[in-house]
């Protein structure tokens, strides 16, 4: 803790942190800036933290640190579920001090969204760093109404597409929509049939709910 650091602004580094900075410099984890400053009061950037973790990974035992890539399936509290590129699911636990960067800004875990593509670093089993490499599209929700012309089912017997008839500018036309696997159907005893009057709600161009009108 009494090491004499060589940074030009070494006096700005809190006394209780000097020893830790000295070890990090010795291990090559940090090098400071090109002007020989440490900038102890400057907020860390996503790129700086990612570089630090990369260097730390090289020196930590394999069982202590790991990298995970994939797509966020769900997040609840400190529980994070990620679908990896090979299709397997990773159930992870967020560290209390996890750093999360989304759209180049440090964010809280609640800012993560299903569909975010992520690079994750873990240490001793807990997630300590998340970089959202590709953010999920913000949900766009719209509604449409008309009469059911037809619908198709997929191999699992669920609705795959729905065609509705509606009048636009005095002209009768048919519109075909893809249907989400998790679509909800309300009204009409939950039974969809041709010629039924419906209101469909679409999220990101897929029907997520169908309301059958009486």
C-alpha positions as CSV (number, residue, x, y, z in Angstrom):
1,X,0.0,0.0,0.0
2,X,3.0,2.3,0.3
3,X,4.1,1.8,-3.4
4,X,5.1,4.9,-5.2
5,X,3.0,4.9,-8.3
6,X,4.5,6.5,-11.4
7,X,1.4,8.1,-12.8
8,X,1.5,11.9,-13.1
9,X,-1.8,12.1,-11.1
10,X,-0.9,9.4,-8.6
11,X,-1.7,11.7,-5.7
12,X,-5.4,11.7,-6.8
13,X,-5.6,7.9,-6.3
14,X,-7.3,7.2,-2.9
15,X,-4.7,5.9,-0.3
16,X,-6.8,2.7,0.3
17,X,-6.6,1.8,-3.4
18,X,-2.9,2.4,-4.1
19,X,-1.9,-1.2,-3.3
20,X,-4.6,-2.6,-5.6
21,X,-3.6,-0.3,-8.4
22,X,0.0,-1.3,-7.9
23,X,-0.8,-5.0,-8.3
24,X,-3.0,-4.4,-11.3
25,X,-0.2,-2.5,-13.0
26,X,2.3,-5.3,-12.0
27,X,0.0,-7.9,-13.5
28,X,-0.5,-5.9,-16.7
29,X,-4.2,-5.6,-16.1
30,X,-4.1,-1.8,-16.4
31,X,-1.5,0.5,-18.0
32,X,-3.0,4.0,-17.6
33,X,-3.4,6.5,-20.4
34,X,-0.9,7.6,-23.0
35,X,-0.1,10.8,-21.2
36,X,1.0,8.8,-18.1
37,X,-2.1,9.6,-16.1
38,X,-4.4,7.1,-14.3
39,X,-7.5,9.4,-14.1
40,X,-8.9,7.7,-11.0
41,X,-12.1,9.8,-11.0
42,X,-12.9,9.2,-14.7
43,X,-15.9,6.8,-15.2
44,X,-14.9,3.5,-16.8
45,X,-16.1,2.9,-20.3
46,X,-17.5,-0.3,-21.8
47,X,-14.4,-0.8,-23.9
48,X,-12.0,-0.2,-20.9
49,X,-13.9,-2.7,-18.7
50,X,-14.0,-5.3,-21.5
51,X,-10.3,-5.0,-22.0
52,X,-9.6,-5.3,-18.3
53,X,-11.7,-8.5,-18.1
54,X,-10.0,-10.0,-21.1
55,X,-6.6,-9.5,-19.5
56,X,-7.9,-10.8,-16.2
57,X,-9.3,-13.9,-17.9
58,X,-5.8,-14.9,-19.1
59,X,-4.5,-15.0,-15.5
60,X,-7.5,-16.6,-13.7
61,X,-7.9,-20.3,-13.2
62,X,-10.3,-21.8,-15.8
63,X,-12.8,-22.8,-13.2
64,X,-13.1,-19.3,-11.8
65,X,-13.7,-17.3,-15.0
66,X,-15.7,-18.0,-18.2
67,X,-17.2,-16.3,-21.2
68,X,-20.7,-17.0,-22.4
69,X,-22.4,-15.7,-25.6
70,X,-26.0,-16.0,-26.6
71,X,-29.5,-14.4,-26.6
72,X,-31.4,-13.3,-23.5
73,X,-34.4,-15.5,-23.0
74,X,-35.6,-14.0,-19.7
75,X,-34.4,-12.0,-16.6
76,X,-36.0,-11.9,-13.2
77,X,-34.2,-10.3,-10.3
78,X,-30.7,-11.8,-10.3
79,X,-31.7,-14.8,-12.4
80,X,-30.7,-14.6,-16.1
81,X,-31.5,-17.2,-18.8
82,X,-29.5,-17.2,-22.0
83,X,-29.9,-19.3,-25.1
84,X,-26.4,-20.1,-26.4
85,X,-25.6,-20.5,-30.1
86,X,-25.7,-24.3,-29.9
87,X,-29.3,-24.1,-28.7
88,X,-28.6,-25.0,-25.1
89,X,-29.9,-22.9,-22.2
90,X,-27.6,-21.3,-19.6
91,X,-29.2,-20.4,-16.2
92,X,-27.0,-17.7,-14.7
93,X,-26.9,-15.6,-11.5
94,X,-26.0,-11.9,-11.6
95,X,-23.4,-10.6,-9.2
96,X,-24.6,-7.8,-6.9
97,X,-22.0,-5.5,-8.6
98,X,-22.5,-6.6,-12.2
99,X,-21.6,-4.1,-14.9
100,X,-24.0,-4.1,-17.8
101,X,-23.5,-2.1,-21.0
102,X,-26.4,-1.6,-23.4
103,X,-26.3,0.8,-26.4
104,X,-22.9,2.0,-25.0
105,X,-24.4,3.1,-21.7
106,X,-24.1,1.5,-18.2
107,X,-27.6,0.3,-17.3
108,X,-29.4,-1.7,-14.6
109,X,-30.3,-5.3,-15.1
110,X,-33.9,-4.3,-15.6
111,X,-32.8,-2.7,-18.9
112,X,-32.0,-6.0,-20.4
113,X,-34.6,-7.3,-22.8
114,X,-35.5,-10.7,-24.2
115,X,-33.8,-11.0,-27.6
116,X,-30.7,-9.0,-26.6
117,X,-27.6,-10.7,-28.0
118,X,-25.0,-10.6,-25.2
119,X,-21.4,-11.3,-24.3
120,X,-21.2,-12.4,-20.7
121,X,-18.2,-12.7,-18.3
122,X,-18.6,-14.8,-15.2
123,X,-16.4,-15.1,-12.1
124,X,-16.7,-17.9,-9.6
125,X,-20.1,-18.8,-11.1
126,X,-21.7,-15.3,-11.0
127,X,-22.1,-12.8,-13.9
128,X,-19.8,-9.8,-13.4
129,X,-20.0,-8.2,-16.9
130,X,-22.6,-8.1,-19.7
131,X,-22.2,-6.4,-23.0
132,X,-25.2,-6.2,-25.3
133,X,-23.6,-6.7,-28.7
134,X,-27.0,-6.4,-30.5
135,X,-30.0,-4.9,-28.8
136,X,-33.4,-6.4,-29.4
137,X,-35.8,-4.3,-31.4
138,X,-38.2,-2.3,-29.4
139,X,-41.7,-3.8,-29.5
140,X,-44.0,-2.1,-32.0
141,X,-47.7,-2.8,-31.3
142,X,-50.6,-2.1,-33.6
143,X,-54.1,-3.4,-34.0
144,X,-56.3,-4.3,-37.0
145,X,-59.9,-5.4,-37.3
146,X,-62.0,-7.3,-39.9
147,X,-63.7,-10.6,-40.6
148,X,-61.8,-13.9,-40.6
149,X,-61.3,-15.1,-44.2
150,X,-59.2,-18.1,-43.3
151,X,-56.4,-19.4,-41.0
152,X,-53.8,-22.1,-41.2
153,X,-52.3,-24.4,-38.5
154,X,-48.8,-25.5,-38.0
155,X,-47.5,-29.0,-37.4
156,X,-48.4,-28.7,-33.7
157,X,-52.0,-27.8,-34.4
158,X,-51.5,-24.1,-33.5
159,X,-52.6,-21.1,-35.6
160,X,-49.8,-20.2,-37.9
161,X,-51.4,-17.5,-40.1
162,X,-54.7,-15.6,-40.2
163,X,-56.3,-13.8,-43.2
164,X,-58.8,-11.1,-42.4
165,X,-61.2,-9.2,-44.8
166,X,-61.6,-5.5,-44.3
167,X,-62.7,-2.5,-46.2
168,X,-60.1,0.1,-46.9
169,X,-61.1,3.3,-48.8
170,X,-64.3,1.6,-49.9
171,X,-62.4,-1.4,-51.3
172,X,-62.7,-4.9,-49.8
173,X,-59.3,-6.5,-49.3
174,X,-57.6,-9.4,-47.6
175,X,-54.6,-9.1,-45.3
176,X,-52.5,-12.0,-44.2
177,X,-50.7,-12.0,-40.9
178,X,-48.3,-14.4,-39.2
179,X,-49.4,-15.5,-35.8
180,X,-47.2,-15.9,-32.7
181,X,-47.0,-19.4,-31.1
182,X,-48.1,-17.8,-27.8
183,X,-51.1,-16.0,-29.3
184,X,-54.0,-15.5,-26.9
185,X,-57.7,-15.8,-28.1
186,X,-60.5,-14.1,-26.2
187,X,-64.2,-14.0,-26.7
188,X,-66.3,-16.5,-28.8
189,X,-65.5,-19.2,-26.2
190,X,-61.9,-19.1,-27.5
191,X,-62.8,-20.8,-30.7
192,X,-61.8,-19.1,-34.0
193,X,-63.9,-19.7,-37.1
194,X,-64.2,-18.2,-40.5
195,X,-66.5,-15.2,-40.9
196,X,-65.9,-14.2,-37.2
197,X,-65.4,-10.5,-36.6
198,X,-62.1,-10.0,-34.8
199,X,-59.6,-7.5,-33.6
200,X,-56.0,-8.6,-33.8
201,X,-53.1,-7.1,-31.9
202,X,-49.7,-7.4,-33.6
203,X,-46.3,-7.0,-31.9
204,X,-43.4,-6.7,-34.3
205,X,-45.6,-7.8,-37.2
206,X,-46.8,-11.0,-35.6
207,X,-50.3,-11.5,-34.1
208,X,-50.0,-11.9,-30.4
209,X,-53.7,-11.7,-29.5
210,X,-57.1,-12.2,-31.2
211,X,-60.3,-10.8,-29.8
212,X,-63.4,-12.4,-31.2
213,X,-66.3,-10.0,-31.2
214,X,-69.8,-11.1,-30.4
